[in-house]
Amino acid sequence: MTGTLTGEQYVALLLERQAEYATGHPLAPAPLLEQMVRPGDEALFTPPAEPSAARRVTRPRSYVPAAELRARRDRLVARRDALGSPVLPEVAAAHGVALGSRRTAGAQAAQDRRLAQWTELHRRVGQLDGRIRRAKARERATS
């Protein structure tokens, strides 16, 4: 065959080769179409070039001003400080004296949850402190 084939015509040629092979080898499994490609087929069919992947459009960074970061930090500090008070203010009740085992376990579990929340908020406040320092330095450099 000479000339250029379309994609569908080339696949039909490969299927024809596969059928010829299957008739000559009835007990063998049918080969894959990739195995039916012969040397010199490049002259018959040239696959289309794959389109290049679209470039990702990036948008410029948006920086948060230091004043907004301070407001966020102040809200987190207020939430964190509210968690600092004990669940049961009486020391005897906090340690389970005259409460009973179930109420003591519940009070201690509530205190553990509050401590975990306080720790998470404290970590986030520390992160915001670093972001505030960087924002202040950035704002100083641009002004």
Buried (B, 14 or more C-beta within 10 A) or exposed (E): EEEEBEEEBBBEBBEEBBEEBEEEEEEEEEEEEEEBBEEEBEEBBEEEEEEEEEEEEEEEEEBEEBEEBBEBBEEBBEBBEEBEEEBBEEEEBBEBEEBEEEEBEEBBEEBEEBEEBBEEBEEBBEEBEEBBEEBBEEEEEEE
